[in-house]
Amino acid sequence: MEFELQNLTKTCNETLILAALSSGDKHGYQLAVELEEKSNGYFRFKHGTLYPILHKLEKDGLIRGEWADDSPKRKRKQYHLTARGARHLDRVRTEWQTFCRNLTAVTEGDR
């Protein structure tokens, strides 16, 4: 499976979320904060962007969300990576490495 350039942003966002969930269960806000912190503010997710992606990944069987009572104020949906999601993440990590290597080869040129 190769990246389709028109879907590059979508693929990137999905990969970031799957990678963040590979280290453990998180709710949406935790995902957004962790991705922003790990990228030094480069990747930022707004609610209107994040939750539709989470719903799509859940529909595709790559993650599973379960309601948890870990907050005294309200229930939060905790997401975790499924076995299918872990396999998918392994594949897209390899694709991203190939993409980045080839992009760098072209953009760096004959420096």
N, C-alpha and C positions, 0 to 999 in steps of 0.2 A: 504494500500500500504506500503510495507516494502522496506527498502533500499536493493539494490543489491550491494554487496561489490565491484564488478568490476566497478560499476558506482559511487562509493563514491565520487571521486574528482569532477566528472561532477555535481552530485547532490549538493555537497557543494558549488561549484562556482555559480550554478544557484540560490541557496537559498540566498547566500550573495548578489547577484545582486537584487533579488526581495526584500529582506529586505531593502536594501539601497533605492530602489525606493518607498518603502512604506511611506517614510517621505516626498516625493515630487518628481517632475519631475527633471531629470538630463540628461546631455549629457554624452557621454562615458568617456571623460577625468575626469569630475566631479565624476563619479562613482568610477573610479580607485583611485583617490586622497582620496575620502571619506573612502573607504574601507581600504586603506593603513593607513590612519590617525587613524581611529577607532580601528584598530587592532594593533596599535603601530608598523606598518611595517611588521606584520606577513603575511598578505594577500596582494599580489602584482599582479596586472594584467598587462600584456603586450598587446599591440594592437592586436597581432596575436592570443591571447587567448580571450580577452574581446569581440571583435566585432563578431566573430563567435557565441559566446554564446548569445549575444544580438540578432543576427539575428534568432537564433533558438527559443529563447523565444518569439520573435515577430511572427514568423511563427506559433508557438503553441498557439498564442492568449493570452499569459500571460502578455505581455507588448505591448505597441503601441508606435511607433516612429513617430514624426512629425518634419518636417524641420522648423526651426525658424530663423528669421533674428535678433537675439539678439547680434550678434557680428558685428562690423563695417567692419571686414575683410572678413568674409564668413559666409554662412549659417551653422548651426549646427543642428544635429538631436537630439531633446529632446525626452527622453523616459519616459513613465509613466506606472504605474501598471494598468492593466485592472481589472474589477470586478472578472473575472475568475482567474487572477493572484493573487489577494488578497485571494481568497478562497484556491487556491493551496498553497500559502505561509502559511496560517494558518495550513493546514494539514502537510506540511513538517517541520514546527517549532515543532509540537508535535512529529513527528518522530525523529527529531534531539535530542530532549530532552530525549526521550526513549533510543535512541542509546547511547548518552553520559552517561546517568545514568548506563546502562548495561556495557558499556566499562569500566567505572570507577570501578564498582563492581568487574569486573574480574581483571583489572590491579592493583587495590589497594590491592586485596587479603585480607589477615588476618593481616594487619598492626596494 
